[in-house]
């Protein structure tokens, strides 16, 4: 979610814009409704915010999914092999121990409103 970031038409950078947007999505999602979320992810490392994107860590992803139950979660770690980029599926625990240099990983979550 790029809410509050300059390249997406925002005139003022909003550090918590995506949290407010997600709160509104949870509000309008019907009871037992399903939300699929994919986002850049860096596990246990500090949150990265640039003018172009937010790359979520474990703590911020928890804040983002507040009020929703995680039904399924998959995490993918980027591996470079020569000029090719491959994605290795890891458990949440292993993903949180990885270090990220150039590319961030990906979190794919299926969430349900209780």
Beta strands, then each sheet from edge to edge (+ up, - down):
strand 1: 34-41
strand 2: 48-49
strand 3: 54-55
strand 4: 68-81
strand 5: 84-90
strand 6: 105-113
sheet 1: 1+ 6- 4+ 5-
sheet 2: 2+ 3-
end
